[in-house]
Amino acid sequence: EEALLTADVGVQTSLSLVEMLREQGTKKSGPELREILRKELRSLLDEDQPLKITDNQPHVIVLIGVNGSGKTTTIGKLAHRLIQEGKTVMMAAGDTFRAGAIDQLRVWAERTGAEFISSAPGADPASVIYNALEAAKSKNIDVLLCDTAGRLQAQQALMEELGKVMRVIKKVIPDAPHE
């Protein structure tokens, strides 16, 4: 359970997996249980499952995590998949703090064919997201992917900035972010 939680599998999924292993565990060895866990994790990550995008336009997804966790790269991969599924996608460069973050996201937008909204480095992230929300609404974009700066819960200023971003999103689209 600890290993799954540490790997960010999520509480509900971790508890479900541990319970499934407990049921199997009385008759299986450690290597057999690891193989069962591996197969179950693969089935949970099945690539054939469609993303659940709401009919609300735009469907807003905000990526949040610590520095270096792959938020910007994940946006590129999500955009590619969504566009392959026939969705229109816009990327918002809300990470205005990390050197190169805006350019990295711009490259992903060019590679995938997604729309792209940014501002100057050091700009207010909430204003970038606001501009992206308005642009996505006016262009009838299906999915808006919002990049954010990496942060830890102990970084009070960055957590307050994230709160501001979320308030701006809710002001423009009350039921967003959807993910």
Disulfide bonds with the S-S distance in Angstrom:
none
